[in-house]
Amino acid sequence: MRDGNGQSLDHPRLYSGVRSRRILAFLFDYTIVLLLMIPAAIVVFFLGILSFGLGWSLYAFLFPVVAIPYVGFTMGGAHQATPGMRFADIRIARLDGEKVDPILAVLHGVIFWAANAVLTPFVLLVGLFTPRKQLLQDLLLGTVVVRDR
């Protein structure tokens, strides 16, 4: 099996330390998204004033409005990794060898959050029992997270 860069996905070294690196990447990316929400929250605040309070209902959708483009443009971009994943030296790859596009990247993030909301974070235990350390969203979408170098 080869990824979009022509690299074999069967080498065990690619999966060494991936679980802990994924946790580090998640924390890094979550921090970035929270920081990006600050200017977005300020814009929503002024929209609420201009609309006599109606715009403040956008606060309920602020996290997805910031997080979805962040994941789509970074994980679905040229590096196949979010800034947190690049910091942790990991990237996402498709098992069929194609590149991860922005739609698949967004779907990957949405399934992650939906699975955690419905099945609790215990769904993360799936990664302990899969040979490539894949989580539920990886298994459903045919992706794998590997070390970049």
Secondary structure, DSSP 4 states (H G I P E B T S, - for coil): -B-TTS-BS--GGGGTTHHHHHHHHHHHHHHHHHHHHHHHHHHHHHHHHHTTTGGGGGGGGHHHHHHHHHHHHHHTSTTSS-HHHHHTTEEEEETTSPPPPHHHHHHHHHHHHHHHHHH-GGGGGGGGSSTT---HHHHHHTEEEEE--
